[in-house]
Amino acid sequence: MATKSFDAALNFLPESKAVHKGRGMFGVLKAIVESFEEGRQAEAMYRDLVAHGVKHEDAARRVFANSTKH
């Protein structure tokens, strides 16, 4: 089965915030900063779960499930 386009190949990914084209460098920088912040929040949630006795596999699953809801 041939893939029609690169975008069609990514259909399995969860929906994410769209980066508006035409915003130039500042739009890209904002998207990068937001991504780092989301990663920092996920790390904090993971560390908190592990610190409260949740096994690291379960903590990672919970953090990943929480991050794909948004």
C-alpha positions as CSV (number, residue, x, y, z in Angstrom):
1,M,0.0,0.0,0.0
2,A,1.5,3.3,-1.1
3,T,1.3,6.4,1.1
4,K,-0.1,9.4,-0.8
5,S,1.6,12.1,1.2
6,F,3.7,12.7,4.3
7,D,0.7,14.2,6.1
8,A,-1.4,11.1,5.4
9,A,1.3,8.9,6.9
10,L,1.0,10.9,10.2
11,N,-2.7,10.3,10.6
12,F,-2.1,8.0,13.6
13,L,-0.7,10.9,15.7
14,P,-3.0,12.6,18.3
15,E,-4.3,16.0,17.4
16,S,-2.0,18.8,18.4
17,K,-2.1,22.6,18.4
18,A,-1.7,23.9,14.9
19,V,1.2,26.2,14.3
20,H,-0.1,29.1,12.2
21,K,1.9,29.7,9.1
22,G,2.9,33.2,8.4
23,R,3.9,34.2,11.9
24,G,7.5,33.9,11.1
25,M,10.3,33.5,13.6
26,F,8.2,34.6,16.6
27,G,5.5,32.0,15.9
28,V,8.1,29.3,15.7
29,L,9.8,30.4,18.9
30,K,6.5,30.5,20.7
31,A,5.8,26.9,19.6
32,I,9.2,25.8,20.8
33,V,8.7,27.5,24.2
34,E,5.3,25.9,24.5
35,S,6.7,22.5,23.7
36,F,9.4,22.8,26.3
37,E,6.9,23.9,28.9
38,E,4.7,20.9,28.1
39,G,7.7,18.6,28.5
40,R,8.6,20.2,31.8
41,Q,5.1,19.7,33.1
42,A,5.2,16.1,32.0
43,E,8.5,15.6,33.8
44,A,7.2,17.2,37.0
45,M,4.1,15.0,36.9
46,Y,6.3,11.8,36.3
47,R,8.7,12.7,39.2
48,D,5.7,13.4,41.5
49,L,4.1,10.1,40.7
50,V,7.4,8.2,41.3
51,A,8.0,10.1,44.5
52,H,4.6,9.0,45.8
53,G,5.4,5.3,45.2
54,V,4.0,4.7,41.7
55,K,6.2,2.3,39.7
56,H,8.1,4.1,36.9
57,E,6.3,2.1,34.2
58,D,2.9,3.1,35.5
59,A,4.0,6.7,36.0
60,A,5.2,6.9,32.4
61,R,2.0,5.4,31.1
62,R,-0.1,7.9,33.1
63,V,2.0,10.9,32.0
64,F,1.8,9.8,28.4
65,A,-2.0,9.2,28.6
66,N,-2.4,12.6,30.1
67,S,-0.3,14.4,27.5
68,T,-2.2,12.8,24.6
69,K,-5.6,14.0,26.0
70,H,-4.8,17.7,25.3
